[in-house]
């Protein structure tokens, strides 16, 4: 069984020869230390050495505006979460409608398709990242976004509809051009904090689910498995997200409330697959290789067989010792 077959079966809730493994997407500052430790020189060389089953291939550079403009011109003066963007003070839908929204006609998937074609027998998670929730936060400013759900819901809906319209059109073009080269539609919206979801279930129902459903339905239309990335504790809405079409959750932030493996098994076993669960807040940073091996084996026994072992945040930082990554990979392989 090759890696592509293995992960496809795991995410479908079917029997595979072993659990899966994904190194994640290490932070750029981490690669030099990883290559030095493992004696590798390229990302793919390291993934092959660790028997990584999963390739996240996202068309980050597909949007090619003739004037070099970004996909969304947020017009934010700073990078803090509360920093207001272009619609921070907007109370009129006309301002939303007159905004220069991105045009799918500027998308070019030629290079992306070539990358997918050369990916080998590995699971290909792709499609546009489609973080409409994040971008609504940026375009309003997070605090403004949440407040406007109460004060100006029509403005929030109008902005979200434009965001989702772009992602629907862009992903449709992507799936039409790349076809079966993409196995899973992998997209991300961080809906949780360390303790709970960021907005109430009622606000999820009004402002998130209708748009989220459009993305999952598009993925299903093109026969893609649906993988949701969401950091934080999303326990309270996981059943709803499963009902909306999610096949696998990533990254299972292990120290967040109710996101531990035992709780997830108790409530969601047999309903969905899991990717992640190996704690990056403490274990992978401060634990020994033996600690990591013990935890990987525990996660395999709790969440298996529908689990892809991976860090509980994919962007591994330089403070994670490479020896612990090695231990994680070896434990997956049963060594």
C-alpha positions in Angstrom: 0.0 0.0 0.0 1.5 3.3 -1.0 1.1 6.5 0.9 -1.6 7.9 -1.3 -3.7 4.8 -0.8 -3.0 4.7 2.9 -4.1 8.2 3.7 -7.1 8.1 1.4 -8.3 5.0 3.3 -7.6 6.4 6.7 -9.6 9.6 5.9 -12.4 7.5 4.5 -12.6 5.5 7.8 -11.4 2.4 6.1 -8.7 -0.1 7.1 -5.1 0.7 6.2 -1.8 -1.2 6.8 -0.7 1.3 9.4 -1.6 4.8 10.7 -0.3 7.7 8.6 2.5 10.2 9.2 2.8 13.9 8.2 5.9 15.9 9.3 3.8 19.1 8.9 5.0 22.3 7.3 8.1 23.4 9.4 8.7 27.1 9.8 11.3 28.4 7.4 13.7 29.0 10.3 13.6 25.4 11.2 14.9 23.8 8.0 18.6 24.5 8.4 18.6 22.7 11.8 16.6 19.8 10.4 18.9 19.4 7.4 22.0 19.6 9.6 20.7 16.9 11.9 19.3 14.5 9.3 22.0 15.0 6.7 19.5 16.1 4.0 19.6 19.0 1.7 16.0 19.3 0.4 12.6 19.2 1.9 11.5 16.2 -0.2 14.7 14.3 0.7 13.8 14.8 4.4 10.2 13.7 3.9 11.3 10.6 2.1 13.7 9.8 4.9 11.0 10.1 7.5 8.5 8.1 5.5 6.1 11.1 5.3 2.8 10.1 3.6 1.3 13.5 3.1 2.1 16.4 0.7 0.3 19.7 1.3 0.5 21.4 -2.1 -1.2 24.8 -2.0 -1.4 27.2 -5.0 0.0 30.1 -2.9 1.2 32.1 -6.0 -1.6 31.3 -8.4 -3.1 34.8 -8.2 -1.2 36.9 -10.8 -2.7 40.4 -10.9 -1.2 42.4 -13.9 -0.4 45.2 -11.5 1.0 43.0 -8.8 -1.9 43.6 -6.4 -2.6 41.1 -3.6 -5.6 38.9 -3.6 -7.3 40.9 -0.9 -6.1 44.5 -0.2 -6.9 44.6 3.5 -5.4 48.1 4.0 -4.4 47.3 7.6 -1.9 49.7 9.1 -0.5 47.0 11.5 -0.5 43.3 12.2 -2.2 43.0 15.6 -5.4 41.0 15.5 -7.5 44.0 16.5 -6.0 46.3 13.9 -8.8 47.4 11.6 -8.8 46.9 7.9 -10.6 48.6 5.1 -14.1 47.9 6.5 -13.3 48.7 10.2 -15.7 51.6 10.1 -18.1 50.5 7.4 -21.8 50.5 8.2 -23.1 50.7 4.6 -23.3 47.8 2.3 -22.7 50.1 -0.7 -19.1 50.4 0.4 -18.7 46.7 0.4 -20.2 46.3 -3.0 -17.9 49.0 -4.5 -14.7 47.5 -3.1 -12.2 46.1 -5.6 -12.7 42.4 -4.9 -10.3 39.9 -6.5 -11.0 38.5 -10.0 -10.6 34.8 -10.6 -9.6 35.5 -14.2 -6.1 36.4 -12.8 -5.5 32.9 -11.5 -3.0 30.7 -13.2 -2.6 27.1 -12.1 -0.1 26.0 -14.6 2.9 25.8 -12.2 0.6 24.3 -9.5 -0.5 21.5 -11.8 3.0 20.6 -12.7 3.9 20.4 -9.0 1.0 18.0 -8.4 2.0 15.9 -11.4 5.4 15.4 -9.9 4.3 14.6 -6.4 4.7 10.9 -6.6 2.6 8.3 -4.8 1.8 10.5 -1.9 -1.5 11.9 -0.6 -2.0 15.4 -2.2 -3.9 17.8 0.0 -4.6 21.0 -2.0 -7.0 23.6 -3.2 -6.9 27.2 -2.1 -6.4 27.7 1.7 -9.7 29.7 1.7 -9.5 31.2 5.2 -12.7 33.3 4.9 -13.0 33.6 8.7 -9.5 34.9 9.1 -9.8 37.3 6.3 -13.1 38.7 7.7 -11.2 39.2 10.9 -8.4 41.1 9.0 -10.7 43.2 6.8 -12.7 44.4 9.8 -10.2 43.9 12.6 -11.1 41.0 14.9 -12.9 43.0 17.6 -14.8 45.0 15.0 -15.8 41.8 13.2 -17.3 40.2 16.2 -19.1 43.4 17.3 -20.5 44.0 13.8 -22.1 40.5 14.0 -24.4 42.3 16.5 -24.5 45.9 15.3 -24.3 45.5 11.5 -25.0 41.9 10.5 -25.9 42.8 7.0 -22.4 44.2 6.4 -20.8 41.1 7.8 -22.9 38.9 5.5 -22.1 41.1 2.5 -18.3 40.9 3.1 -18.3 37.2 3.9 -20.3 36.5 0.7 -17.7 38.3 -1.4 -14.9 36.4 0.3 -16.6 33.0 -0.2 -17.6 33.9 -3.8 -14.0 34.3 -4.7 -12.9 31.1 -3.0 -15.7 29.1 -4.6 -14.8 30.4 -8.1 -11.1 30.0 -7.5 -11.4 26.5 -6.2 -13.7 25.5 -8.9 -11.1 26.6 -11.5 -8.4 24.8 -9.5 -10.4 21.5 -9.4 -11.4 21.7 -13.0 -7.8 22.2 -14.1 -6.1 19.8 -11.7 -8.8 17.1 -11.5 -7.8 13.9 -9.7 -4.3 15.2 -9.0 -5.8 16.6 -5.7 -7.0 14.0 -3.2 -8.2 16.2 -0.4 -9.5 19.8 -0.2 -7.4 21.2 2.7 -8.5 24.6 4.0 -8.0 26.5 7.2 -9.9 28.8 9.5 -8.8 29.0 13.2 -12.2 28.9 15.0 -10.9 28.3 18.5 -8.8 29.7 21.3 -7.0 27.7 23.9 -10.2 27.4 25.9 -13.2 27.5 23.5 -14.6 28.6 20.2 -14.1 32.3 19.4 -17.8 33.1 18.9 -21.0 31.6 20.3 -22.7 28.6 18.6 -25.5 30.9 17.6 -23.1 33.2 15.8 -21.5 30.2 14.1 -24.9 29.2 12.9 -25.6 32.6 11.3 -22.2 33.8 10.1 -20.0 30.8 9.6 -21.9 27.6 8.8 -23.7 28.8 5.6 -20.5 29.8 4.0 -18.5 26.9 5.3 -21.1 24.6 3.8 -20.5 26.1 0.4 -16.8 25.1 0.5 -17.5 21.6 1.6 -20.2 21.1 -0.9 -17.9 22.3 -3.7 -15.2 19.8 -2.5 -17.7 17.0 -2.5 -18.9 17.9 -5.9 -15.3 17.3 -7.2 -15.0 14.1 -5.1 -12.4 15.5 -2.7 -12.0 14.5 0.9 -12.6 17.5 3.2 -9.8 18.3 5.7 -10.3 21.3 8.0 -7.5 23.0 9.7 -8.5 24.8 12.9 -6.2 25.5 15.8 -7.6 25.8 19.3 -10.6 24.2 21.0 -13.4 23.6 18.5 -15.0 20.8 20.5 -18.3 22.5 20.8 -18.8 22.7 17.0 -17.2 19.5 15.8 -20.4 17.6 15.4 -21.9 20.4 13.3 -18.7 20.6 11.2 -18.9 16.9 10.6 -22.5 17.2 9.6 -21.4 19.9 7.1 -19.0 17.5 5.4 -15.7 17.4 7.2 -13.8 14.1 6.8 -10.8 14.9 8.9 -9.8 17.5 11.5 -6.3 19.0 11.8 -4.2 19.7 13.9 -5.9 18.6 17.2 -4.2 21.2 19.5 -3.5 18.7 22.2 -3.4 21.2 25.1 -6.6 23.0 24.1 -9.7 22.4 26.1 -11.4 19.1 25.2 -9.1 18.4 22.3 -7.2 15.6 23.9 -7.2 12.2 22.3 -9.4 10.5 24.8 -12.1 13.1 24.7 -12.1 13.1 20.9 -12.3 9.3 20.8 -15.2 9.3 23.2 -17.3 11.7 21.2 -16.2 11.3 17.6 -14.8 7.9 17.0 -16.1 6.4 13.8 -17.5 9.8 12.6 -14.3 11.5 11.4 -10.6 11.0 10.9 -7.8 12.9 12.8 -4.5 14.5 11.7 -2.1 15.8 14.3 -2.4 15.3 18.1 1.3 15.3 19.0 1.7 18.2 21.3 4.0 21.1 20.1 3.4 23.3 23.1 5.3 21.2 25.6 6.0 17.6 24.6 7.9 18.1 21.3 9.7 21.1 22.7 10.7 19.8 26.2 10.2 16.0 26.2 12.7 13.3 25.5 12.6 11.0 22.5 11.3 8.3 24.8 8.5 10.6 25.9 7.6 11.3 22.3 7.6 7.6 21.4 5.4 6.8 24.3 2.9 9.5 23.4 2.8 8.5 19.7 2.1 5.0 20.7 -0.7 6.1 23.0 -2.3 8.3 20.4 -2.1 5.4 17.9 -3.9 3.2 20.4 -6.5 5.8 21.3 -7.4 7.3 17.9 -6.3 4.6 15.5 -6.9 3.4 13.0 -8.4 6.7 11.7 -5.3 8.8 12.5 -2.5 10.5 10.7 0.2 11.2 13.3 1.5 14.8 13.0 2.5 17.7 15.2 -0.4 19.6 16.9 0.6 22.6 14.9 2.1 22.0 11.4 4.5 25.0 11.5 7.2 23.3 13.6 9.4 26.0 15.2 13.2 25.8 15.7 12.7 25.1 19.4 11.6 21.5 18.6 14.7 19.3 18.8 15.1 17.3 15.6 15.7 14.2 17.7 12.1 14.4 18.8 10.9 14.6 15.2 13.0 11.6 14.5 11.4 9.8 17.4 7.9 10.7 16.3 8.5 9.3 12.8 10.1 6.1 14.1 7.2 5.5 16.4 4.7 5.7 13.5 6.8 3.1 11.6 6.8 0.9 14.7 10.6 1.1 15.3 
